[in-house]
Amino acid sequence: MLEVLIDNRNGNVWDITDIVDEVAWKTSRIGRPGSLEITFIQGGLYQDAAFTVNSGDIIRFRKDGVNVFYGYVFIVKGGRDEQVKITAYDQLRYLLASDTYVFKGVGAVDVIRRICGDFNLRVGTLDDTGYIIPALVEDGKKLLDIICKVLDLTLIATGKNYVFFDNFGELTLRNAADMLLDFVVGDGSLLCDYEFTRSIDDSYNRIKLVSDNKDTKKREVYIAEDGANMAKWGRLQLYQKINENMNAGQINELLNSLMAVHNREKKTLQVDAMGDPRVRAGCFVPIFIEQLGVGLPFLVDECSHRFSGTDHTMKLELKVI
């Protein structure tokens, strides 16, 4: 059973569940806020004349008593007919603002707490990554991009994926390994259809790092490459400029980490399935498809749920880690 509440933030809370026609909930693992689109019929016979929806109103959405979405109205669309579509975003939407930050000797939790504190955003559970970033200067960058960059640096250094998301009104940082769901999507279990893709379009088999040495006035170059993969795929080079204060050990560690992350064929799987509100971007879902020889957990990159009447379906964009 669905529950959709709209809080006008003036003392009025409206339960619009009975007039809702369709609900679409979308989450992304990296770089985009969660969204909720609601379509309902305005001007029903028993609808209170005082009912209205305004920009900034709070929307709460639950499914079978499970908290699904808490966010704020950003778009209201209507026309000559009585159908109205609302688009709401979670708190990550406010992190699309840009600003300048300078950090030194901080971890991901420190960065998140500082940025969210500056912008008066509510924070929940933040898992400690255990990794300290020596220095980071971001000038005029989107706040969410800054946080995502910190998580990318953490992944390169530790090999661990951390997911930053809004958990029903609380910004949360979790180790993706701790977000493994306890049910299977696949043959005989929720699966409707699938599409499997293997790609090297975002892979690299040669890493080139450069650093400008102020003492010698020369550019120092560091390279790691996989000759076997270069022979098969051609040269796919990733070029990065690094901090001149990094020592040889740190540079070699970075080269090895970047090769481990990028020097491989990327596998993605798109799944259409019966819906379960526990599935969101950033979690791991066990997938079993005998025809593909697949029987392991996949990381959810993108997740779209659609609720219409008693029907609940979901589309998942998955990747192997």
Buried (B, 14 or more C-beta within 10 A) or exposed (E): EBBBBBBBEEEEEBEBBEBBBBBBBBBBBBBBBBBBBBBBBBEEEEBEEEBEBEEEBBBBBBBEEEBBBBBBBBEBEEEEEEBBBBBBBBBBBBBBEBBEBEBEEBBBBBBBBEBBEEEEBEBBEBBEBEBEBEEBEBEEBBBBBBBBBBBEBBBBBBEBBBBBBBBBBBBBBBBBEEBEBEEBBBBEEBBEEBEBEEEBEEBBBBBBBEBEEEEEEEEEEBEBBBEEBBEEBEEBEBEEEBEEEBEEEBBBBBBEBBBEBBBBEBBBBBBBBEBBBBBBBBBBBBBBBEEEEBEEBBBBBBBBBBBEEEEBBBBBBBBBB
